[in-house]
Amino acid sequence: MSAGIPAYDKHNIFARILRGEIPCKKVYEDEHALAFYDINPQAKIHVLVIPKGAYVSMADFAAKAGDQEIAGFVRAVGKTAEKLGVVESGYRLLANHGPNSHQEVPHLHVHIFGGQKLGRMIAVERQA
């Protein structure tokens, strides 16, 4: 375990999806990544892309993954967006890390949102 990065929980839902214990509606898969539709979509198109390795977050992935795995994951995100048909119209990528970001599953994942006009990236809270 790296400083500040929690240990990987091999029982998280994405690990179980990768092992085939839980089904998913697959969009794309290769040796490095799996992309599937979110079960609680927040946009017309809402797909998750996850690396096949056991990584908690982007920080964990950047620290431990090999160059081929990193390149493969980034390419998988691009290929998924292409398969979804959102490259020309535009899409948003989002990766959460830790409790302040509302990360719900402790496995690195990138959300792809698209298929509609998206609002502001984050709500701006005004401080007094």
Helices and strands as residue ranges (DSSP letters): H 13-18, E 26-29, E 33-37, E 45-51, H 58-64, H 67-84, E 91-94, G 99-101, E 110-114
